[in-house]
Amino acid sequence: MSIRTRFAPSPTGYLHIGGVRTALFNWLFAKGQGGQFILRIDDTDAQRNVEEALAPILHGLKWVGLDWDEGPDVGGPHAPYYQSQRLEKYQAAVEQLLTTGAAYRDYAKPEELQAERDAAQQAGRPYVYSRKWRAKTDADAKRFEAEGRQGVVRLLMPREGQFVLNDLVRGEVRVDWASEQDHVIQRADGSCLYHLATVVDDNDMQISHVIRAEEHLSNTLRQVFMFERLGYELPQFAHLPYVAEPGSKTKLSKRKLDKYLKNRDFAQMMEHGQSIARRLGLTVAAETFNPVIVDFYEQVGYLPDALLNYLLLLGWSLDDKTEDFSRDEMLKHFSLERVNKAPASFDPEKLVAFESRAMQRLPIKHRVAKVVPFLQRAKLVTDPPPRETAPYVTRLLEAAGDRLKVVGDILDFDDFFVADEQLQFDDAALDKRIRKPAGATELLAKYRSELAIAEQFTPERLEQMTHAFVESQGIKIGDIVHAVRVAVTGKPIGFGLFDTLAILGRERCLARIDRALEIAAGGRTLNSGTI
């Protein structure tokens, strides 16, 4: 039998990081065994659907590289792949369940049902619907309708015995049928609920394995009941542990952002990402741009495979030591047998570590190709970029080393791209290193003269020249290198100074030192206004 899995999001908001993990497990299980991965849009709830939210979901899945064999944009033999376009199929299933006695029309009013619930609570017994307003015949239905009642369709659930499910992750699951209510599968307006629709669709689309979050385990009883009563072949079920909040066992939610911001690592990750977004001119509203939503990672510049690698280990492991997997290795090793039952906590610091390692493994030419579009979006490089951009950025990235953790970190090196006359200086650093120390400007001017006549403007020769200068002046190296860094970059910190000087080149370094000296002598930095 061909392995066929599906991911079925509802278009009610941006793609949740937990949803990506579920999609990943489905994709790996199917693709790793030569099967098919199907994308289906569960849009039965018209009140909750947000049409414009579907595009980010599809885009997010494409960005992480979880391609689908059938579904929106690609079609397939079991189209349509939107539940809202499959209503006739659901109606046929409702009629079959009614005809076979597996479902019934019910005319209870909400207040009548609530009264039964209240009575059960007061009596200290579990609530079980009395089926008092069940229409057993057409005559019953007409009588109820004549009273102005509106009917829904409910499942006629068993009230004796046990439901037994052999779940591929959780093992044997047993539940008393008596604990299940007679669930509504069709509303009074004729629209069908998710539980019926997903059963019909899984059958029509020949889904072999339903792999989904454990929160759906409680739905499985009523769905298996419908599979069996409709005469469908039952798929195998696997319920995954949910992705938990940072440092917690509570499910990660898009609606608890304020709570997560109390976690230092989460707050740092969010601030880092939003800082990049602001420099790119993006909207940075917390509710739509945060680490719980996959769009955040694309806009900030995470590598899709690094994100997937981290999500893979939220609920699955190969052994107690292997963490880094290529996509091919994920496909080779993934199995449901190694999925854990316990929820895994989302750890922002660990995710950043995965991203940093993946970035360093990326060949330099690929890193350059990824950062240039960010430079263009920030208007630090023209579009199209000049021919010298790639070699220049290559030198910069080689010198930056592991400082570039996400692609958007290239914007931290904006001082290498702005025009010399537009360079902004850190006022505090300028005061500390150039403006206020006695003799600092004179020392910087002397060093500038040495740079002007340096025979070779390479990191090695610049380092030799600097050490000779320090010895000749009888100073410590820190007395000059910090001042030079502020003068040529406007910042107090960065990677190696001699690499910095060599990348900028002689003329730019001299021009920037001249400008720093001018400002220190009485002008004002661009931070404070025009000179």
C-alpha positions as CSV (number, residue, x, y, z in Angstrom):
1,M,0.0,0.0,0.0
2,S,1.3,3.5,-0.9
3,I,2.1,5.7,2.1
4,R,-0.1,8.9,1.9
5,T,0.0,11.5,4.6
6,R,-1.6,14.9,4.7
7,F,-1.3,18.3,6.4
8,A,-4.6,20.1,6.7
9,P,-4.3,23.6,8.1
10,S,-7.2,26.0,8.6
11,P,-6.8,29.5,7.0
12,T,-7.3,31.3,10.3
13,G,-3.9,33.0,10.8
14,Y,-0.2,32.8,10.1
15,L,1.5,29.4,10.1
16,H,2.4,28.4,13.6
17,I,5.8,26.9,14.3
18,G,4.0,23.8,15.8
19,G,2.1,23.4,12.6
20,V,5.4,23.4,10.6
21,R,6.7,20.6,12.9
22,T,3.5,18.5,12.2
23,A,3.8,19.1,8.5
24,L,7.5,18.1,8.6
25,F,6.8,14.8,10.3
26,N,4.1,14.0,7.8
27,W,6.4,15.0,4.9
28,L,9.3,13.0,6.2
29,F,7.2,9.9,6.9
30,A,5.7,9.9,3.4
31,K,8.7,11.0,1.3
32,G,11.1,8.8,3.2
33,Q,9.1,5.7,2.1
34,G,8.5,6.9,-1.5
35,G,4.9,8.0,-0.7
36,Q,2.9,11.1,-1.2
37,F,2.4,14.2,0.9
38,I,-1.0,15.9,0.4
39,L,-1.9,19.5,1.4
40,R,-5.6,20.0,2.2
41,I,-7.2,23.2,3.4
42,D,-9.7,22.7,6.1
43,D,-12.0,25.7,5.7
44,T,-15.3,24.4,6.9
45,D,-15.7,27.1,9.6
46,A,-16.6,30.1,7.5
47,Q,-16.7,32.4,10.5
48,R,-13.1,31.7,11.4
49,N,-11.5,31.5,8.0
50,V,-9.4,34.4,6.9
51,E,-8.9,34.3,3.1
52,E,-5.9,36.5,3.1
53,A,-4.2,34.2,5.7
54,L,-4.1,31.3,3.3
55,A,-1.3,32.9,1.2
56,P,1.1,33.1,4.1
57,I,0.5,29.5,5.0
58,L,1.2,28.3,1.5
59,H,4.2,30.5,1.2
60,G,5.5,29.4,4.6
61,L,5.4,25.7,3.6
62,K,7.1,26.5,0.3
63,W,9.8,28.5,2.1
64,V,10.8,25.7,4.4
65,G,10.7,23.4,1.4
66,L,7.9,21.1,2.3
67,D,6.5,20.6,-1.2
68,W,3.2,18.7,-1.6
69,D,2.4,16.1,-4.3
70,E,-1.3,17.0,-4.3
71,G,-3.2,20.1,-3.2
72,P,-3.6,23.8,-3.8
73,D,-1.4,25.1,-6.7
74,V,-0.6,21.6,-8.0
75,G,-3.9,19.9,-8.2
76,G,-4.2,16.1,-8.2
77,P,-6.6,13.2,-8.9
78,H,-8.6,13.8,-5.7
79,A,-9.4,17.5,-6.2
80,P,-10.7,19.8,-5.0
81,Y,-8.4,20.2,-2.0
82,Y,-10.5,22.8,-0.2
83,Q,-13.2,21.5,2.1
84,S,-15.5,24.4,1.2
85,Q,-15.6,23.0,-2.3
86,R,-16.5,19.5,-1.2
87,L,-19.9,20.1,0.4
88,E,-21.8,17.7,-1.8
89,K,-19.6,14.8,-0.6
90,Y,-20.2,15.7,3.0
91,Q,-24.0,15.8,2.5
92,A,-23.9,12.4,0.9
93,A,-22.1,11.0,3.9
94,V,-24.6,12.6,6.3
95,E,-27.5,11.0,4.4
96,Q,-25.7,7.6,4.6
97,L,-25.2,7.9,8.3
98,L,-28.8,8.9,8.8
99,T,-30.1,6.0,6.7
100,T,-28.0,3.4,8.5
101,G,-29.0,4.7,11.9
102,A,-25.5,5.9,12.8
103,A,-26.8,9.5,13.1
104,Y,-30.1,11.2,13.9
105,R,-31.8,14.5,13.5
106,D,-32.0,16.4,16.8
107,Y,-34.2,19.3,17.7
108,A,-33.0,20.3,21.2
109,K,-32.7,24.0,21.9
110,P,-29.5,25.3,23.4
111,E,-31.2,26.2,26.7
112,E,-32.7,22.7,27.0
113,L,-29.3,21.1,26.6
114,Q,-27.8,23.5,29.1
115,A,-30.5,22.6,31.6
116,E,-29.6,18.9,31.2
117,R,-25.9,19.7,31.8
118,D,-26.8,21.8,34.9
119,A,-28.9,19.0,36.3
120,A,-26.1,16.4,35.8
121,Q,-23.6,18.7,37.5
122,Q,-25.9,19.2,40.5
123,A,-26.5,15.5,40.8
124,G,-22.8,14.8,40.6
125,R,-22.9,12.5,37.6
126,P,-21.4,12.8,34.1
127,Y,-23.5,14.5,31.5
128,V,-25.1,12.3,28.9
129,Y,-27.6,13.7,26.5
130,S,-31.1,12.2,27.1
131,R,-31.9,12.2,23.3
132,K,-35.3,13.6,24.3
133,W,-35.6,15.7,21.2
134,R,-34.3,13.0,18.8
135,A,-36.5,12.6,15.7
136,K,-36.9,8.9,15.3
137,T,-39.3,9.3,12.4
138,D,-40.2,11.8,9.8
139,A,-43.4,12.5,11.8
140,D,-41.2,13.4,14.8
141,A,-39.2,15.8,12.7
142,K,-42.3,17.5,11.3
143,R,-43.7,17.9,14.8
144,F,-40.6,19.5,16.2
145,E,-40.3,21.8,13.2
146,A,-43.9,22.9,13.7
147,E,-42.9,24.0,17.2
148,G,-40.3,26.3,15.5
149,R,-37.4,24.1,16.4
150,Q,-34.3,23.9,14.1
151,G,-32.7,20.5,13.7
152,V,-29.0,19.4,13.6
153,V,-27.6,16.0,12.8
154,R,-25.9,14.2,15.6
155,L,-23.9,10.9,15.7
156,L,-25.7,8.1,17.6
157,M,-22.7,7.1,19.7
158,P,-22.3,3.8,21.5
159,R,-22.9,3.9,25.2
160,E,-21.4,0.5,26.1
161,G,-18.0,-1.1,25.8
162,Q,-14.6,0.4,25.0
163,F,-12.9,2.1,22.1
164,V,-9.5,0.7,21.5
165,L,-6.9,2.4,19.2
166,N,-3.4,1.2,18.5
167,D,-1.7,4.6,18.1
168,L,1.7,4.5,16.3
169,V,3.1,7.0,18.9
170,R,1.1,6.6,22.0
171,G,0.6,2.8,21.9
172,E,-2.8,1.3,22.9
173,V,-5.4,3.9,23.8
174,R,-8.6,2.7,25.6
175,V,-11.6,5.0,26.2
176,D,-15.1,4.1,27.4
177,W,-17.7,4.8,24.7
178,A,-20.0,6.1,27.4
179,S,-17.7,9.1,27.8
180,E,-18.4,10.3,24.3
181,Q,-21.3,12.7,23.5
182,D,-23.6,12.5,20.5
183,H,-21.5,15.0,18.5
184,V,-23.1,17.3,16.0
185,I,-21.8,16.7,12.4
186,Q,-24.2,19.0,10.6
187,R,-25.5,22.4,11.7
188,A,-29.0,23.6,11.4
189,D,-28.0,25.7,8.4
190,G,-26.8,22.6,6.6
191,S,-23.1,23.2,6.9
192,C,-21.0,20.3,8.1
193,L,-18.4,20.2,10.8
194,Y,-14.8,19.4,10.6
195,H,-15.1,16.0,12.2
196,L,-17.3,14.7,9.4
197,A,-15.4,16.5,6.6
198,T,-12.0,15.2,7.6
199,V,-13.2,11.6,7.6
200,V,-14.7,11.9,4.2
201,D,-11.7,13.7,2.8
202,D,-9.2,11.2,4.3
203,N,-11.1,8.4,2.7
204,D,-11.5,10.1,-0.7
205,M,-7.8,11.1,-0.7
206,Q,-6.7,7.6,0.3
207,I,-4.8,8.8,3.4
208,S,-2.9,5.8,4.8
209,H,-1.6,7.5,8.0
210,V,-3.1,10.4,9.9
211,I,-0.2,12.0,11.7
212,R,-1.3,15.0,13.8
213,A,-1.0,16.8,17.1
214,E,-2.1,15.0,20.3
215,E,-4.8,17.6,20.9
216,H,-6.8,15.7,18.2
217,L,-6.6,12.4,20.0
218,S,-10.0,13.1,21.7
219,N,-11.5,13.6,18.2
220,T,-10.4,10.2,17.1
221,L,-13.2,8.2,18.7
222,R,-16.0,10.0,16.8
223,Q,-13.9,9.9,13.6
224,V,-13.2,6.2,13.8
225,F,-16.9,5.6,14.5
226,M,-17.7,7.5,11.3
227,F,-15.0,5.6,9.3
228,E,-16.5,2.3,10.4
229,R,-20.2,3.3,9.9
230,L,-19.5,4.7,6.4
231,G,-17.7,1.5,5.5
232,Y,-14.3,3.2,4.9
233,E,-11.0,1.6,5.3
234,L,-9.5,2.9,8.6
235,P,-6.1,4.7,8.3
236,Q,-3.4,4.3,11.0
237,F,-3.2,7.1,13.5
238,A,-0.2,8.7,15.1
239,H,-0.6,11.6,17.6
240,L,2.4,13.7,18.1
241,P,3.5,15.5,21.3
242,Y,2.8,19.2,21.1
243,V,5.5,21.9,21.0
244,A,5.6,23.5,24.4
245,E,6.3,27.0,25.7
246,P,9.9,27.9,26.5
247,G,10.8,26.2,29.7
248,S,7.4,24.7,30.2
249,K,5.1,21.7,29.3
250,T,2.2,24.0,28.3
251,K,1.4,24.1,24.6
252,L,3.0,26.9,22.6
253,S,0.4,29.4,21.5
254,K,0.2,32.5,19.3
255,R,-1.9,34.2,21.9
256,K,0.5,34.2,24.8
257,L,3.2,36.4,23.5
258,D,3.4,38.6,26.6
259,K,4.0,35.6,28.7
260,Y,6.8,34.3,26.5
261,L,8.5,37.7,26.5
262,K,9.3,37.1,30.2
263,N,11.7,34.4,29.0
264,R,15.0,36.1,28.4
265,D,16.1,34.0,25.4
266,F,12.7,34.4,23.7
267,A,12.7,38.1,24.3
268,Q,16.3,38.4,22.9
269,M,15.3,36.4,19.8
270,M,12.3,38.6,19.2
271,E,14.2,41.9,19.7
272,H,17.0,40.7,17.4
273,G,14.5,39.8,14.7
274,Q,12.4,42.9,15.0
275,S,15.6,45.1,14.9
276,I,16.4,43.5,11.5
277,A,12.9,43.9,10.3
278,R,12.8,47.6,11.2
279,R,16.0,48.2,9.2
280,L,14.4,46.4,6.3
281,G,11.3,48.6,6.6
282,L,9.0,45.7,7.5
283,T,6.0,45.8,9.8
284,V,7.0,44.6,13.2
285,A,3.7,44.2,15.0
286,A,4.3,41.7,17.8
287,E,1.2,39.7,17.1
288,T,2.1,38.9,13.5
289,F,5.9,39.0,13.7
290,N,7.3,36.8,16.5
291,P,9.1,33.5,16.9
292,V,5.9,31.5,17.2
293,I,5.1,32.3,13.6
294,V,7.2,30.8,10.7
295,D,7.1,34.1,8.7
296,F,9.4,35.6,11.4
297,Y,12.2,33.2,10.4
298,E,12.1,34.0,6.7
299,Q,12.0,37.7,7.2
300,V,14.9,37.7,9.7
301,G,17.0,35.4,7.5
302,Y,17.1,32.0,9.1
303,L,18.0,29.0,6.9
304,P,15.0,26.8,6.3
305,D,17.0,23.6,6.8
306,A,18.3,24.8,10.2
307,L,14.8,25.6,11.3
308,L,13.5,22.1,10.2
309,N,16.5,20.4,11.8
310,Y,15.6,22.0,15.1
311,L,11.9,21.2,14.8
312,L,12.8,17.6,14.0
313,L,14.3,17.2,17.4
314,L,11.2,18.6,19.1
315,G,9.6,15.2,19.8
316,W,12.0,12.9,17.9
317,S,15.6,11.7,18.3
318,L,17.9,9.3,16.5
319,D,20.1,8.8,19.5
320,D,21.5,10.7,22.5
321,K,24.2,12.6,20.6
322,T,23.3,13.3,17.0
323,E,21.8,16.8,16.5
324,D,22.7,18.1,13.0
325,F,21.0,16.5,10.1
326,S,20.9,17.3,6.4
327,R,17.6,17.0,4.7
328,D,18.6,13.7,3.1
329,E,19.6,12.4,6.6
330,M,16.3,13.4,8.0
331,L,14.5,11.4,5.2
332,K,16.8,8.5,5.8
333,H,16.5,8.2,9.6
334,F,13.0,9.5,10.4
335,S,10.5,7.0,11.8
336,L,7.4,7.2,14.0
337,E,8.9,4.6,16.4
338,R,11.4,7.2,17.6
339,V,8.8,9.9,18.2
340,N,8.5,10.7,22.0
341,K,5.2,10.9,23.8
342,A,6.2,13.8,26.0
343,P,6.0,17.4,24.8
344,A,9.2,19.2,23.9
345,S,9.9,22.7,25.0
346,F,10.7,25.4,22.4
347,D,14.1,26.6,23.3
348,P,15.1,29.9,21.4
349,E,18.7,29.7,22.5
350,K,19.1,26.2,21.1
351,L,17.4,27.1,17.8
352,V,19.9,30.0,17.4
353,A,22.7,27.5,18.0
354,F,21.4,25.2,15.2
355,E,21.1,28.2,12.9
356,S,24.6,29.4,13.7
357,R,26.1,26.0,12.9
358,A,24.2,25.7,9.7
359,M,25.3,29.2,8.6
360,Q,28.9,28.3,9.2
361,R,28.5,25.1,7.2
362,L,27.0,27.0,4.2
363,P,29.6,27.5,1.5
364,I,30.8,31.1,1.4
365,K,29.4,31.8,-2.1
366,H,25.9,30.6,-0.9
367,R,26.1,32.9,2.1
368,V,27.0,35.8,-0.2
369,A,24.0,35.0,-2.5
370,K,21.7,35.1,0.6
371,V,22.9,38.3,2.1
372,V,23.0,40.5,-1.0
373,P,19.2,40.7,-1.3
374,F,19.0,41.8,2.3
375,L,21.6,44.6,1.5
376,Q,19.5,45.6,-1.5
377,R,16.2,45.7,0.6
378,A,18.0,47.9,3.1
379,K,19.2,50.1,0.3
380,L,22.9,49.5,1.2
381,V,23.5,48.0,-2.2
382,T,21.9,49.0,-5.5
383,D,19.7,46.7,-7.5
384,P,21.2,45.2,-9.6
385,P,24.4,45.2,-7.4
386,P,27.7,46.3,-8.9
387,R,30.1,43.7,-10.2
388,E,32.4,44.3,-7.2
389,T,29.7,43.6,-4.7
390,A,30.2,39.8,-4.5
391,P,34.0,39.9,-3.9
392,Y,33.6,42.7,-1.4
393,V,30.9,40.8,0.5
394,T,32.9,37.6,0.4
395,R,35.8,39.3,2.1
396,L,33.5,40.8,4.7
397,L,31.8,37.5,5.5
398,E,35.1,35.6,5.8
399,A,36.3,38.2,8.3
400,A,33.0,38.3,10.2
401,G,33.1,34.5,10.8
402,D,30.5,33.2,13.2
403,R,29.2,36.8,13.9
404,L,26.7,36.2,11.1
405,K,24.2,33.8,12.7
406,V,21.2,34.7,10.5
407,V,21.3,36.3,7.1
408,G,19.8,39.6,8.4
409,D,22.9,40.0,10.6
410,I,24.6,41.4,7.6
411,L,22.9,44.7,8.4
412,D,25.0,44.9,11.5
413,F,27.9,45.7,9.1
414,D,26.1,48.6,7.4
415,D,29.2,50.7,8.1
416,F,31.0,48.8,5.3
417,F,28.4,49.9,2.8
418,V,27.4,53.5,3.6
419,A,29.1,56.4,2.0
420,D,32.0,57.8,4.1
421,E,30.2,61.1,4.6
422,Q,27.1,59.3,5.8
423,L,28.8,57.1,8.4
424,Q,27.1,57.5,11.8
425,F,29.2,57.6,14.9
426,D,28.4,56.2,18.3
427,D,28.6,59.4,20.4
428,A,29.6,57.6,23.6
429,A,32.4,55.7,21.8
430,L,33.6,58.8,20.0
431,D,33.8,60.6,23.4
432,K,35.5,57.7,25.1
433,R,38.1,56.8,22.5
434,I,38.8,60.0,20.5
435,R,37.3,63.2,21.8
436,K,38.0,63.2,25.5
437,P,41.3,61.3,26.2
438,A,44.3,63.6,26.3
439,G,46.4,63.3,23.2
440,A,44.0,60.9,21.5
441,T,43.4,63.0,18.4
442,E,47.1,63.7,17.9
443,L,47.8,60.0,18.2
444,L,45.1,59.2,15.7
445,A,46.4,61.8,13.3
446,K,49.9,60.3,13.4
447,Y,48.4,56.8,12.8
448,R,46.5,58.2,9.8
449,S,49.8,59.4,8.4
450,E,51.3,55.9,8.7
451,L,48.2,54.4,6.9
452,A,48.7,56.9,4.1
453,I,52.2,55.6,3.3
454,A,51.7,51.9,4.1
455,E,53.1,49.9,1.2
456,Q,50.7,47.0,1.3
457,F,47.1,47.4,2.6
458,T,46.7,43.8,3.8
459,P,45.7,42.6,7.2
460,E,49.1,41.1,7.9
461,R,51.1,44.2,6.9
462,L,48.7,46.5,8.7
463,E,49.1,44.5,11.8
464,Q,52.9,44.7,11.5
465,M,52.7,48.4,10.9
466,T,50.5,49.0,13.9
467,H,52.8,47.1,16.3
468,A,55.7,49.1,15.0
469,F,53.7,52.3,15.5
470,V,52.8,51.3,19.1
471,E,56.4,50.6,19.9
472,S,57.6,53.9,18.4
473,Q,55.1,55.9,20.3
474,G,55.7,54.1,23.6
475,I,52.0,53.3,24.1
476,K,49.8,50.3,24.6
477,I,48.1,48.8,21.5
478,G,44.7,49.5,23.1
479,D,45.5,53.2,23.1
480,I,45.2,53.3,19.3
481,V,43.2,50.4,18.0
482,H,40.0,51.3,19.7
483,A,40.2,54.9,18.4
484,V,40.9,53.7,14.9
485,R,37.9,51.3,15.0
486,V,35.6,54.0,16.1
487,A,37.0,56.4,13.4
488,V,36.6,54.0,10.5
489,T,33.3,52.1,11.5
490,G,31.6,54.5,13.9
491,K,31.2,51.6,16.3
492,P,33.1,50.5,19.4
493,I,33.1,46.8,18.6
494,G,33.5,44.6,15.5
495,F,35.6,41.8,14.1
496,G,39.4,42.1,13.6
497,L,40.6,45.7,13.1
498,F,43.2,44.8,10.5
499,D,40.7,42.9,8.4
500,T,38.3,45.9,8.7
501,L,40.9,48.3,7.5
502,A,41.9,46.1,4.5
503,I,38.3,45.5,3.5
504,L,37.5,49.3,3.6
505,G,40.7,50.1,1.7
506,R,43.2,52.9,2.1
507,E,41.2,55.8,0.7
508,R,38.0,55.1,2.7
509,C,39.9,54.7,5.9
510,L,41.8,58.0,5.5
511,A,38.6,59.8,4.6
512,R,36.8,58.4,7.6
513,I,39.6,59.2,10.0
514,D,39.7,62.8,8.7
515,R,36.0,63.1,9.3
516,A,36.3,61.6,12.8
517,L,39.0,64.1,13.7
518,E,37.0,67.0,12.3
519,I,34.0,66.0,14.4
520,A,36.1,65.5,17.5
521,A,37.6,69.0,17.0
522,G,34.1,70.6,17.3
523,G,31.6,69.3,14.8
524,R,28.7,67.1,15.6
525,T,28.0,63.5,14.5
526,L,25.1,62.6,12.2
527,N,23.4,61.1,15.2
528,S,23.0,64.7,16.6
529,G,22.6,66.6,13.4
530,T,24.6,67.9,10.5
531,I,28.2,68.8,10.9
